[in-house]
Amino acid sequence: MSRLFVKKPIGQLMAEANENEKGLKRSLSAANLVALGIGAIIGAGLFSLTGLAAANNAGPAVTLSFVIGAIGCAFAGLCYAEFASMIPIAGSAYTYSYATMGEFLAWIIGWDLVLEYALGAATVSISWSQYLVKFLHSMNIHLPAQFTCSPFETVTLTDGSVVNGFMNFPAVLIIVFLSLVLIRGTKESAFMNGLLVALKVAVVLVFIAVGWSHVNPANYDPYIPANTGAFGHFGISGVFRGAAVVFFAFIGFDAVSTAAQEAKNPKKDMPIGILGSLAVCTILYVLFAHVMTGLANYTEFKDSAAPVAIAIAKTPYHWLQQAIILAILAGYTSVILVMLMGQSRVFYSMSLDGLLPKVFSQVHAKYRTPYKSNLLFMLFVSLFAAFVPVRIVGEMVSIGTLFAFVLVCIGVIVMRKTNPEIPRAFKVPLVPVLPIIGIVICIALMASLPLDTWIRLAVWMGIGMLVYFTYSKNKSKLGNNL
């Protein structure tokens, strides 16, 4: 059993962090990391999940859902910041768990992050495709319906006829393009992400500014709609269920930690990137949700793929609808970019440890990026995006993220006891109180999710256990050195 819980020595982690001649290139500044976090946070959560959570769970109190979600993220973010300043290496929660709780739990969280990033990237690419079709349709450009959805979906044409989908070609296109951008280089990817972040933040601020004066106070009454008798369907339980649903929108700072080995000054820049992006986006989320639910009644957002367009229609600025769709496309693009990057970096670290095949850690001689890993995930995510119908998988991504946060909070407490002498450029105050509060909030949000979400997580983890005990355990470099 000792092999299952063997811990990776901190000294070894620090040595790996300093081996950059053949490893990942340090090219990201604190500003790049903040933009990277904002790029992942502002996207599907703001433009889609806000409306769904308001219509189905929290009503206008979706703003409170965002606050609750942000509080849980804040405690976890403090723990991430301490780890990132202490262990500046790629891998995020996987690496932190390996150093604090051993190989078996590190594998579990690494496998969990596959679900979080890969599934999230595929799902957002499908939504990206839907918004692109809407935008082109407004310009009287019509893509063949069969090539905009999966074989398991049908499309009703303008003449009333119904056709079956063949594949979601736009979703594949954006995955392939962004994967090639990532292969070209992290610095180039960060520059592209910075442009996309600037565009969508500008449009978000415009929406808040022009919508504020047209808010109808009657739409906030009742602010917390009465519970219908079912848990999570309005009332206080609905606010918490809404927080669990929109938690998908807060995984951006988690993705920042996967780039620790590519930060110029990780001990200083990682805490700034993690906490800075979280603070900026929380403020924007609350303001955006407040304006959106004030412009239109929350019941109007039910089953809508574009709730923001419904809200804009309540103002005299109808021309903003196209700008909003462009911002959504930009937002989804940067989310996909960051998720694909985060996924490849987690597998990069797991491969270096021998838990996955070497192909995932092979770095391009010129670009110094894990190009083979990028290509493999390009294929995997593209197939999912092309042939699988869009699902409400925000809950699955949320439960995976919350699980990662719980382990990171536990890890900080463990490291303070076992390795108090290691220098920390950033320290979580009031340990163990604050990490314990973070654990309690994250577990409470996980408990707010439906049972079928837990079942899907259990199935995925079962597959991970099979892979670990048939391959990873036998190939582990650390385990074989015992």
PyMOL commands that set and color helices and strands:
alter all, ss='L'
color gray80, all
select helices_A, chain A and resi 10-18+30-41+44-86+93-100+103-138+145-147+169-184+186-212+217-220+235-250+252-257+260-262+266-295+298-301+307-312+320-352+358-361+371-387+394-418+433-447+451-475+477-480
alter helices_A, ss='H'
color red, helices_A
select strands_A, chain A and resi 154-156+162-164
alter strands_A, ss='S'
color yellow, strands_A
deselect
rebuild
show_as cartoon
